[in-house]
Amino acid sequence: MDRLVNTVRPYAWGSLTALPELLGVEPTGEPQAELWMGAHPGDPSRVDRGAGPRRLDELIAADPRGELGAASVAKFGPALPFLFKVLAAGIPLSIQAHPTISQARAGFAAENALGIPLDAPERSYRDDNHKPEMVCALGEFEGLCGFRRPADAARLLAGLAVPGLAPVIALLAAEDQSEALRGALAAVLTMDGEGAARTVRETVEALGRTDPEGEYAPYTRIAKDFPEDRGVIAGMLLNHFRLHSGEALYLGAGVPHAYLSGACVELQANSDNVLRAGLTPKHIDVPELLKVVVFEPCAPELVHPRPVGAVPGEELYPVPIDEFRLSRFTLADTAYEIDGRTPQILLCTEGTAHLTAADGTALTLARGQSAFLPATGAPTRLAGPAATVFRATVTL
């Protein structure tokens, strides 16, 4: 077992307090957005096995079968297939979508051929992997996910009585729903000049006149943080959702989404590929985004946990892919044996958890601490007496 030393990414949208509170440290006064746990080369976790800190991705690369197990390497390749995070949003994240694996490979190769550095701000593809993801709320968590039906989006926009929105509303009336949504999003993202600025400004003003507790409320809050961003309009094409603690949401490739507020654990394929559509000062590649987005109405796909096995305590959040598997332990007085045939990361979010390996090695995780368990084949004992522990692994 290895205690992980993880990196916090200070994106501008991050909460000032949520991650420091989880980690038991003093706030820095700067946004703290994402805690990364895993082996993505962008910010790999570090472990110390007695010879000083080592990058987890380098340890895995040196001995993939020893760290990940032969079965995982055969199925997913010689890298950890998932990236585990804690995400804490103080203001909205960008509206975004993620590519399929074939789109990621093509986009990554194309940007490499153009000589765009991996850390360049105009880069969209930072690796060649897809990025399906799941979020599980740690308290109240709010966001946007998936397209509304075109008629519902048209009604919402029309209710603001902004003249500049008329062309977008007209496009939403197309008989084919996919064509309607594609046309509307493209129109919003390609507006330019004074007319675009005026339409955004008048939309923000109109939102300010709506019921602060009504259906426009999420978009009114977005407008306060991004009063000059056309993402305020694009966001109204999407469904609003709210998760309570322990509730989860799964997002496949091409589904547009934005997280607005709150903290969650996020488990995803091992990728950092993002195509953005607004609510951000970062690079927006409209043509590439329009290739990636799936233009179909879809309600947020809530995932409900289900018990694992006969012993109560572990609940699984099922997803339609094998590259990641998320479950949650609610520990009381019972100890559990965790199967050791797959690589996994354990994160304690409440209380104190005690781990004991088959060779007697012990590790204690306080709130906010995490551990990497290589695929040794031997079980690990997990006990409380009172703790909440999230388990990220793969399905074989």
Summary of the structure (lengths in Angstrom):
residues: 396
radius of gyration: 21.9
end to end distance: 20.8
largest distance: 70.7
contacts: 1363
relative contact order: 0.18
helix: 27%
strand: 31%
